[in-house]
């Protein structure tokens, strides 16, 4: 809406300054309208197509060639339309005073569109600075939270080891469960505080988490977790996927007779990491959609850490709840 008001203001100002150059006000308005539409089209093509696709990707030569071509083609098209509208043969012919025509059409277009691009770059730079500041603030908060949670971790691990050896060797399940919990804690304290980690480590953490949750659910819920084994070298922000799995276990159905299930699938396809989580739900049960702290946090992290490189779709249906996250690697 703001853009519309700006272009209407430019249209009015342009018409007011130039309408006396024409015999009829209607002709002056049509000419002004065509010029403003032509200018707006070039500004938007430059700002929302050429700059993101070429300039921001450091394809500078192709950007310059495309920008000059856009100005030239648009100027020729505008002159042709105005030539028919005003019955001016000089604008329709390829012969004539080319210097004057370039000076009146191409050069003004060049500087006006360049000015529009400058505003675009300025606003984008300002947004980028805000995002950097927000990421720095959130990182500081995360580090503070991490420090608060790291209350003498060596004492904690020593205590877990003591409990581990107190458990009878015959009780393999209890020893294995405690060992998995210890590994999860170690991962959260020592490995998940970096910028990104190998996807395999995140998978191992999720496997341990799923194993512990399955013990709580006993045999009332069928849990399936599948993932590829060819993700070596791929990296991801730590603990990014956990909230979706937590949400599934939190809201899975508890039907006495029926199918209670959680399906978790991680796959790599066309340069993307695709993470699907689906769980059955009770008809009357509410499921955390956007109001929950966990999903709110992970959505915010995605916006900050993967801007323009992720797609998140959530379906909250009557009998199931599903999440699909796509990340460009």
C-alpha positions as CSV (number, residue, x, y, z in Angstrom):
1,X,0.0,0.0,0.0
2,X,2.9,2.4,0.8
3,X,4.3,1.7,-2.7
4,X,1.0,2.6,-4.3
5,X,0.8,6.0,-2.5
6,X,4.4,6.7,-3.6
7,X,3.7,6.0,-7.2
8,X,0.5,8.0,-7.2
9,X,2.4,10.9,-5.7
10,X,5.0,10.6,-8.5
11,X,2.2,10.5,-11.1
12,X,0.5,13.6,-9.7
13,X,3.7,15.6,-9.4
14,X,4.9,14.6,-12.8
15,X,1.6,15.5,-14.4
16,X,1.5,18.8,-12.6
17,X,4.9,19.8,-13.8
18,X,4.5,18.7,-17.5
19,X,0.8,19.0,-18.4
20,X,1.4,22.4,-20.0
21,X,3.7,20.8,-22.6
22,X,0.7,19.1,-24.3
23,X,-2.3,20.6,-26.1
24,X,-4.8,18.4,-24.2
25,X,-4.7,17.5,-20.5
26,X,-5.9,14.0,-21.3
27,X,-2.9,13.4,-23.6
28,X,-0.6,14.8,-20.9
29,X,-2.1,12.4,-18.3
30,X,-1.8,9.4,-20.7
31,X,1.8,10.2,-21.4
32,X,2.6,10.7,-17.7
33,X,0.8,7.4,-16.8
34,X,2.8,5.5,-19.4
35,X,6.1,7.0,-18.2
36,X,5.3,6.2,-14.5
37,X,4.2,2.6,-15.3
38,X,7.4,2.1,-17.4
39,X,9.6,3.5,-14.6
40,X,7.8,1.4,-11.9
41,X,8.2,-1.8,-14.0
42,X,12.0,-1.2,-14.4
43,X,12.4,-0.4,-10.7
44,X,10.6,-3.6,-9.5
45,X,12.3,-5.8,-12.1
46,X,15.7,-4.4,-10.9
47,X,15.0,-4.6,-7.2
48,X,13.1,-7.9,-7.0
49,X,14.7,-9.9,-9.8
50,X,18.1,-8.6,-10.9
51,X,19.5,-7.6,-7.5
52,X,18.6,-10.8,-5.6
53,X,19.3,-13.2,-8.5
54,X,22.5,-11.6,-9.8
55,X,24.0,-8.8,-7.7
56,X,23.6,-10.6,-4.3
57,X,25.1,-13.7,-5.8
58,X,28.1,-11.7,-7.0
59,X,27.4,-12.1,-10.7
60,X,28.3,-8.5,-11.3
61,X,29.1,-8.6,-15.0
62,X,25.8,-10.3,-15.8
63,X,24.0,-7.8,-13.6
64,X,25.4,-4.8,-15.4
65,X,24.6,-6.3,-18.8
66,X,21.0,-7.2,-17.7
67,X,20.5,-3.7,-16.1
68,X,21.7,-1.8,-19.2
69,X,19.6,-4.1,-21.5
70,X,16.5,-3.6,-19.4
71,X,16.9,0.2,-19.6
72,X,17.5,0.2,-23.3
73,X,14.7,-2.2,-24.2
74,X,12.3,-0.4,-21.9
75,X,13.2,3.0,-23.3
76,X,12.7,1.8,-26.9
77,X,9.3,0.3,-26.0
78,X,8.2,3.5,-24.2
79,X,9.2,5.7,-27.1
80,X,7.3,3.5,-29.5
81,X,4.1,3.6,-27.4
82,X,4.4,7.4,-26.9
83,X,5.1,7.8,-30.6
84,X,1.8,6.2,-31.5
85,X,-0.1,8.0,-28.7
86,X,1.2,11.5,-29.7
87,X,1.5,10.9,-33.4
88,X,5.2,11.8,-33.2
89,X,7.1,10.1,-36.1
90,X,10.4,11.0,-34.6
91,X,9.8,8.5,-31.8
92,X,8.8,5.7,-34.2
93,X,11.7,6.0,-36.6
94,X,15.2,4.5,-36.0
95,X,16.7,7.5,-37.7
96,X,16.8,11.1,-36.3
97,X,18.5,12.8,-33.5
98,X,19.7,9.9,-31.4
99,X,21.7,12.0,-29.0
100,X,18.6,13.9,-27.9
101,X,16.5,10.8,-27.7
102,X,19.1,9.0,-25.5
103,X,19.4,12.1,-23.4
104,X,15.6,12.5,-22.9
105,X,14.8,8.8,-22.4
106,X,17.7,6.4,-21.7
107,X,19.8,8.5,-19.3
108,X,16.9,9.7,-17.1
109,X,15.8,6.1,-16.8
110,X,19.3,5.0,-15.9
111,X,19.6,7.4,-13.0
112,X,16.0,7.0,-11.7
113,X,16.1,3.2,-11.7
114,X,19.6,3.4,-10.1
115,X,18.2,5.6,-7.4
116,X,15.4,3.0,-6.8
117,X,18.0,0.3,-6.6
118,X,20.0,2.4,-4.1
119,X,17.0,2.6,-1.8
120,X,16.5,-1.2,-2.1
121,X,20.2,-1.8,-1.2
122,X,19.9,0.6,1.7
123,X,16.8,-1.1,3.1
124,X,18.2,-4.6,2.7
125,X,21.4,-3.6,4.4
126,X,19.4,-2.1,7.3
127,X,17.4,-5.4,7.6
128,X,20.5,-7.4,7.5
129,X,22.0,-5.4,10.3
130,X,18.9,-5.9,12.4
131,X,19.0,-9.6,11.8
132,X,22.7,-9.7,12.7
133,X,22.0,-7.8,15.9
134,X,19.1,-10.1,16.7
135,X,21.2,-13.2,16.1
136,X,23.9,-11.8,18.3
137,X,21.4,-11.1,21.1
138,X,19.9,-14.6,20.8
139,X,23.3,-16.1,20.8
140,X,24.2,-14.2,23.9
141,X,21.0,-15.3,25.6
142,X,21.7,-18.9,24.5
143,X,25.2,-18.8,25.9
144,X,23.9,-17.4,29.2
145,X,21.3,-20.1,29.4
146,X,24.0,-22.7,28.5
147,X,26.2,-21.4,31.3
148,X,23.4,-21.5,33.8
149,X,22.7,-25.1,32.9
150,X,26.3,-26.1,33.1
151,X,26.5,-26.3,36.8
152,X,29.5,-28.4,37.5
153,X,28.9,-30.9,34.7
154,X,31.8,-33.0,35.7
155,X,30.1,-33.7,39.0
156,X,26.9,-34.6,37.1
157,X,28.7,-37.0,34.8
158,X,30.6,-38.6,37.7
159,X,27.3,-39.1,39.5
160,X,25.8,-40.8,36.5
161,X,28.8,-43.0,36.2
162,X,28.5,-44.0,39.8
163,X,24.8,-44.8,39.3
164,X,25.7,-46.8,36.2
165,X,28.1,-49.0,38.1
166,X,25.6,-49.5,40.9
167,X,23.1,-51.0,38.5
168,X,23.4,-54.8,38.3
169,X,25.2,-56.0,35.2
170,X,22.2,-58.3,34.5
171,X,20.0,-55.3,34.2
172,X,21.3,-54.4,30.7
173,X,18.2,-52.3,29.7
174,X,18.7,-50.0,32.7
175,X,22.4,-49.6,32.1
176,X,21.9,-48.9,28.4
177,X,19.2,-46.4,29.2
178,X,21.4,-44.5,31.6
179,X,24.2,-44.6,29.2
180,X,22.0,-43.1,26.4
181,X,20.9,-40.4,28.8
182,X,24.5,-39.6,29.6
183,X,25.4,-39.4,25.9
184,X,22.5,-37.0,25.3
185,X,23.6,-34.8,28.2
186,X,27.1,-34.8,27.0
187,X,25.9,-33.8,23.5
188,X,23.8,-30.9,24.8
189,X,26.6,-29.6,27.1
190,X,29.7,-30.0,24.9
191,X,28.8,-30.4,21.3
192,X,25.5,-28.5,20.7
193,X,26.9,-25.1,21.6
194,X,28.6,-24.5,18.2
195,X,27.3,-22.9,15.1
196,X,26.6,-26.2,13.3
197,X,27.4,-29.8,13.7
198,X,27.4,-32.9,11.4
199,X,23.9,-34.2,10.7
200,X,25.0,-37.7,11.9
201,X,25.5,-36.4,15.4
202,X,22.0,-34.8,15.4
203,X,20.6,-38.1,14.2
204,X,22.3,-40.0,17.0
205,X,20.9,-37.6,19.5
206,X,17.4,-38.0,18.1
207,X,17.8,-41.8,18.2
208,X,18.7,-41.7,21.9
209,X,15.8,-39.3,22.6
210,X,13.3,-41.6,20.7
211,X,14.7,-44.6,22.6
212,X,14.1,-43.0,25.9
213,X,10.6,-41.8,25.0
214,X,9.6,-45.3,23.7
215,X,10.4,-46.6,27.2
216,X,7.8,-44.2,28.6
217,X,5.2,-45.1,26.0
218,X,5.8,-48.8,26.5
219,X,3.8,-50.7,23.8
220,X,0.9,-48.3,23.4
221,X,2.5,-46.3,20.6
222,X,4.3,-47.5,17.5
223,X,7.3,-45.3,16.7
224,X,9.2,-45.5,13.4
225,X,12.4,-43.4,12.7
226,X,14.1,-43.7,9.3
227,X,17.0,-41.8,8.0
228,X,19.6,-42.1,5.2
229,X,23.2,-43.2,5.8
230,X,24.8,-41.0,3.1
231,X,24.8,-37.6,4.9
232,X,28.5,-37.5,5.6
233,X,29.7,-33.9,5.3
234,X,26.3,-32.3,5.7
235,X,26.0,-29.9,8.6
236,X,23.0,-28.5,10.5
237,X,22.3,-26.2,13.4
238,X,22.3,-28.2,16.6
239,X,19.0,-29.2,18.3
240,X,17.0,-27.8,15.4
241,X,14.9,-30.9,14.8
242,X,14.3,-31.9,18.5
243,X,11.3,-29.6,19.1
244,X,9.3,-31.3,16.3
245,X,10.0,-34.7,17.8
246,X,9.2,-33.5,21.3
247,X,5.9,-32.1,20.1
248,X,5.0,-35.5,18.5
249,X,5.6,-37.4,21.7
250,X,3.8,-34.8,23.8
251,X,0.6,-34.8,21.8
252,X,0.5,-38.4,20.4
253,X,-2.9,-40.1,20.9
254,X,-3.6,-42.5,23.8
255,X,-6.4,-44.6,22.3
256,X,-7.1,-47.9,24.1
257,X,-8.2,-49.5,20.8
258,X,-6.7,-47.9,17.7
259,X,-3.5,-46.9,16.0
260,X,-1.2,-44.7,18.1
261,X,1.8,-43.9,16.1
262,X,4.7,-41.5,15.5
263,X,6.5,-41.6,12.2
264,X,9.8,-39.7,11.9
265,X,11.6,-39.6,8.5
266,X,14.7,-37.8,7.5
267,X,15.8,-37.8,3.8
268,X,18.1,-36.0,1.4
269,X,16.7,-35.0,-2.0
270,X,17.6,-32.5,-4.6
271,X,20.1,-30.7,-2.4
272,X,17.6,-30.4,0.4
273,X,17.2,-32.0,3.8
274,X,13.6,-33.1,4.3
275,X,12.4,-33.8,7.8
276,X,8.9,-35.3,8.3
277,X,7.2,-35.9,11.6
278,X,3.6,-37.2,11.9
279,X,1.7,-38.4,15.0
280,X,-1.8,-39.6,15.6
281,X,-3.8,-37.4,17.9
282,X,-7.0,-37.7,19.9
283,X,-10.0,-35.9,18.3
284,X,-10.6,-33.8,21.4
285,X,-6.9,-33.1,22.2
286,X,-5.3,-29.8,21.4
287,X,-2.0,-29.8,19.6
288,X,0.8,-27.3,19.9
289,X,0.7,-25.3,16.6
290,X,2.2,-21.9,17.0
291,X,1.6,-21.0,20.6
292,X,4.0,-23.5,22.1
293,X,7.4,-22.2,23.2
294,X,9.3,-25.1,21.6
295,X,7.9,-24.6,18.1
296,X,8.0,-20.8,18.4
297,X,11.7,-20.9,19.2
298,X,12.5,-23.3,16.4
299,X,10.5,-21.2,13.9
300,X,12.4,-18.1,15.0
301,X,15.7,-19.9,14.7
302,X,14.9,-21.0,11.2
303,X,14.0,-17.4,10.2
304,X,17.3,-16.2,11.6
305,X,19.7,-19.0,10.6
306,X,18.2,-20.1,7.3
307,X,16.6,-17.0,5.7
308,X,15.1,-17.9,2.4
309,X,16.5,-21.4,2.6
310,X,13.8,-23.3,4.4
311,X,10.1,-24.3,4.0
312,X,8.0,-25.3,7.0
313,X,4.6,-26.8,6.6
314,X,2.4,-27.8,9.5
315,X,-0.9,-29.7,9.3
316,X,-3.2,-30.0,12.3
317,X,-5.9,-32.4,11.1
318,X,-8.6,-34.1,13.0
319,X,-6.8,-37.4,13.5
320,X,-3.2,-36.5,13.0
321,X,-0.6,-33.8,13.2
322,X,2.3,-33.5,10.8
323,X,5.3,-31.3,10.2
324,X,7.5,-31.1,7.1
325,X,10.7,-29.1,7.1
326,X,12.8,-28.6,4.1
327,X,16.3,-27.1,4.4
328,X,18.5,-26.1,1.5
329,X,21.9,-27.6,2.3
